[in-house]
């Protein structure tokens, strides 16, 4: 798998950039170059010698430590998962929620992918969704917690921005009591995300450039897809 991955980039990266010039940037070039050099002792290594005999030695090539690398990225992913697990409370149930966007929004996100402003606003929309959802289900505002992670690609490596949320299945009400959300109407999720996303996108689009797109989504869908 790793060898095929390296071969694809070593043979096709330059041609890919000629077809999609927006990727011909120092950031992407540096990432690809690091991955192609990963594990090659020509670009750096550490040598370990036996302290007893001074003869036996072992050379360990330096890794790139890039998240883009299949080998190094896996280690980084495992470390990230462990760090997340350490932040969760043992006695609290959590729900894994995936917030998607309608296909009509992908072009908007893609054209603004290098600025970071829309991505930041998107994450903020995710947190606003959490608070709105909790309020609707519990009937009162709850003090709760969540971990929100932004992904920009889908399972097929196509451009599909979405949010992964580790959501507490409950929260603390204004009286200081813990309220558990054991069961609820799942349609509330879809409707709440639609309302929150549209409100957030309109606030981001302060000039109203994409209002026609927002209006289309608002009239076409009762709610937006959510995975749990």
C-alpha positions in Angstrom: 0.0 0.0 0.0 2.7 2.5 1.0 4.9 1.6 -2.0 1.9 2.2 -4.3 1.2 5.5 -2.6 4.8 6.6 -3.1 4.8 5.4 -6.7 1.7 7.4 -7.5 3.2 10.6 -6.2 6.7 10.1 -7.6 5.3 9.4 -11.1 2.2 11.6 -11.2 2.7 14.7 -8.9 4.2 17.0 -11.5 1.5 16.1 -14.0 -1.2 16.5 -11.4 0.0 20.1 -10.7 -0.1 20.9 -14.4 -3.8 19.8 -14.5 -4.7 21.5 -11.1 -2.4 24.5 -10.7 -3.9 25.5 -7.4 -1.9 22.7 -5.8 1.4 24.0 -7.2 2.3 25.7 -3.9 5.3 25.4 -1.6 3.2 23.8 1.2 2.0 20.9 -1.0 5.4 20.5 -2.7 7.1 20.3 0.7 4.7 17.7 2.0 5.0 15.5 -1.1 8.8 15.9 -1.0 8.9 14.9 2.7 6.8 11.8 2.1 9.0 10.7 -0.9 12.1 11.0 1.3 10.6 9.3 4.4 12.6 6.3 5.5 15.4 6.9 2.9 18.8 6.9 4.7 20.2 9.1 2.0 18.3 12.0 3.5 19.4 11.4 7.1 19.7 8.5 9.6 20.8 7.6 13.1 23.4 4.9 13.7 23.4 2.8 16.8 26.5 0.9 17.9 26.8 -1.9 20.5 28.6 -0.4 23.6 30.1 -3.8 24.4 31.8 -4.9 21.3 31.7 -1.7 19.2 31.1 -3.7 16.1 27.4 -4.5 15.8 25.5 -1.4 14.4 22.1 -0.5 13.1 21.1 2.3 10.9 17.6 3.8 11.3 16.5 6.2 8.6 14.8 9.4 9.7 11.0 9.6 9.2 9.2 12.6 7.7 6.7 12.9 10.6 4.2 14.3 8.1 0.4 13.7 8.7 0.2 13.2 4.9 2.5 10.1 5.1 0.8 6.7 5.4 3.4 5.5 7.9 3.9 8.7 10.0 0.3 9.8 9.6 -0.9 6.5 11.2 1.3 7.1 14.2 0.0 10.7 14.5 -3.5 9.5 14.2 -3.1 6.9 17.0 -1.5 9.5 19.3 -4.4 11.9 18.5 -6.9 9.2 19.4 -5.2 8.5 22.7 -5.1 12.2 23.5 -8.8 12.5 22.8 -9.6 9.4 24.9 -7.7 10.9 27.8 -10.0 14.0 27.8 -13.2 12.0 28.0 -15.0 11.4 31.3 -15.3 7.7 32.2 -18.9 8.0 33.6 -20.3 10.0 30.7 -21.8 8.6 27.5 -20.7 10.1 24.2 -22.2 10.2 20.8 -20.2 10.5 17.6 -22.0 13.0 15.3 -20.9 13.8 11.7 -22.2 17.1 10.3 -22.2 17.3 6.5 -22.9 20.1 4.1 -25.2 20.0 1.0 -23.6 19.5 -2.4 -24.5 23.1 -3.3 -22.1 24.4 -0.6 -19.0 22.5 -1.7 -18.0 25.0 -4.4 -18.3 27.8 -1.9 -16.0 26.0 0.5 -13.6 24.9 -2.2 -13.1 28.5 -3.5 -12.4 29.7 0.1 -10.2 26.7 1.2 -7.0 28.7 1.4 -8.1 31.6 3.5 -9.2 29.6 6.6 -12.0 32.0 7.5 -14.8 29.8 6.3 -13.3 26.7 7.9 -13.1 28.6 11.2 -16.7 29.7 10.8 -17.7 26.2 10.0 -16.2 24.8 13.2 -18.0 27.6 15.1 -21.3 26.5 13.5 -20.6 23.0 14.8 -20.4 24.3 18.4 -23.5 26.5 17.9 -25.3 23.4 16.6 -24.3 21.5 19.8 -25.8 24.2 22.0 -29.0 24.6 19.9 -29.5 20.8 19.8 -29.1 20.4 23.5 -31.5 23.3 24.2 -34.2 21.8 22.0 -33.9 18.3 23.3 -33.7 19.2 27.0 -36.0 22.2 26.8 -33.4 24.3 28.6 -29.9 25.5 27.9 -27.3 23.0 29.1 -23.6 23.5 29.9 -22.0 20.7 28.0 -18.8 19.7 26.2 -17.8 18.4 22.8 -14.7 17.8 20.7 -15.0 19.1 17.1 -12.7 18.0 14.3 -12.8 19.3 10.7 -12.2 16.9 7.8 -12.1 18.2 4.2 -12.3 14.9 2.3 -14.6 11.9 2.2 -13.9 8.2 2.1 -13.1 8.4 -1.6 -10.6 11.2 -1.1 -13.1 13.6 -2.8 -13.6 17.1 -1.4 -16.4 16.9 1.1 -15.9 19.2 4.1 -17.6 17.8 7.3 -17.3 17.9 11.0 -16.8 15.0 13.4 -18.1 15.7 16.9 -17.6 13.8 20.1 -20.7 15.0 21.9 -21.6 14.5 25.6 -24.9 12.8 25.9 -26.2 15.3 28.4 -25.2 18.4 30.3 -25.7 20.5 33.4 -28.9 22.6 33.6 -29.1 26.1 35.2 -29.9 24.5 38.6 -26.6 22.6 38.5 -28.1 19.2 37.9 -26.9 16.7 35.2 -29.5 16.0 32.5 -29.0 12.9 30.4 -30.2 12.7 26.8 -31.1 9.0 26.6 -33.6 9.2 23.7 -34.9 11.9 21.3 -36.5 12.4 17.9 -33.5 12.2 15.5 -35.3 14.6 13.1 -34.3 17.3 15.6 -30.7 16.7 14.6 -31.3 17.3 10.9 -33.5 20.3 11.3 -31.3 22.0 13.9 -28.2 21.5 11.7 -30.0 23.0 8.7 -31.0 26.1 10.7 -27.6 26.5 12.3 -25.7 26.0 9.1 -27.8 28.4 7.1 -27.6 31.0 9.8 -23.9 30.6 10.1 -23.3 30.7 6.3 -25.4 33.9 6.0 -23.5 35.6 8.8 -20.2 34.6 7.0 -21.5 35.8 3.6 -22.1 39.4 4.9 -22.3 40.7 1.3 -25.1 38.3 0.3 -23.1 36.9 -2.6 -24.4 33.4 -2.1 -28.0 34.1 -0.9 -29.5 32.3 -4.0 -27.6 29.1 -3.0 -28.8 29.4 0.6 -32.4 30.0 -0.4 -32.3 27.0 -2.7 -31.1 24.7 0.2 -33.6 26.3 2.6 -36.5 25.5 0.3 -35.3 22.2 -0.9 -34.5 20.3 2.3 -36.4 19.9 5.5 -33.2 18.9 7.2 -29.6 18.2 6.3 -27.9 14.7 6.6 -26.3 13.8 9.9 -24.5 10.6 10.6 -24.3 9.0 14.1 
